[in-house]
Amino acid sequence: MQRDKFFKEIENLNHPNEKLIKTHCSYCGMQCGMNLRVNTVSNKIIGVEPR
């Protein structure tokens, strides 16, 4: 979960016909966690969010 500037937990929003897939970034080798937002109807990635 993300945290805002006051360290409260913020959940990623779930929208109809979308799901969040947990993965990581392999760009620099730090393996930062992120969620891919996928449209379940078109089966396409529509966004990326921090985990």
N, C-alpha and C positions, 0 to 999 in steps of 0.2 A: 504494500500500500504506500501511496505517496504521503508526504507530510507537508503541511503548509508552514508559514513562517512562525506560527505559534506551536508547532509540533503536534497538531491534532491529526489523527489518521483520516485520510481522505480516500474513500473507495472509488475505483473506476466505475463510471456509470455503465449500466447494461441497457442497451437499446433493443427494441424488437428486431428480429432477423439479424442479430449480430452476436458474435462470441469473441471472447478474449483468449488468445493462445499465448501461453508463457514461453518465452524464448530468451536468448541473450544476443548481444552484439559481439561480433568477432572482429571488429575493425582494428582495435589497438591491442588486443590481448588481455584486457582487464575483465572481459566477460560480464559487462554491465547487464543487469536484468531488464527486460522490457516485455510489454504485451503487444501482440499484433492484434488489431481490431479487424475481424473478418466478417464480411457479409455472407450469411449462410445461404441466401438465395442465389447470388451470382458466384459465390465461392472465391471472392477476390479480397485482397487486403485493402482496407480503406483508411487505415491509420496505424500509428505506432505511439505507444504511451509508456512512460517509465513504470517500473514495477515497484 
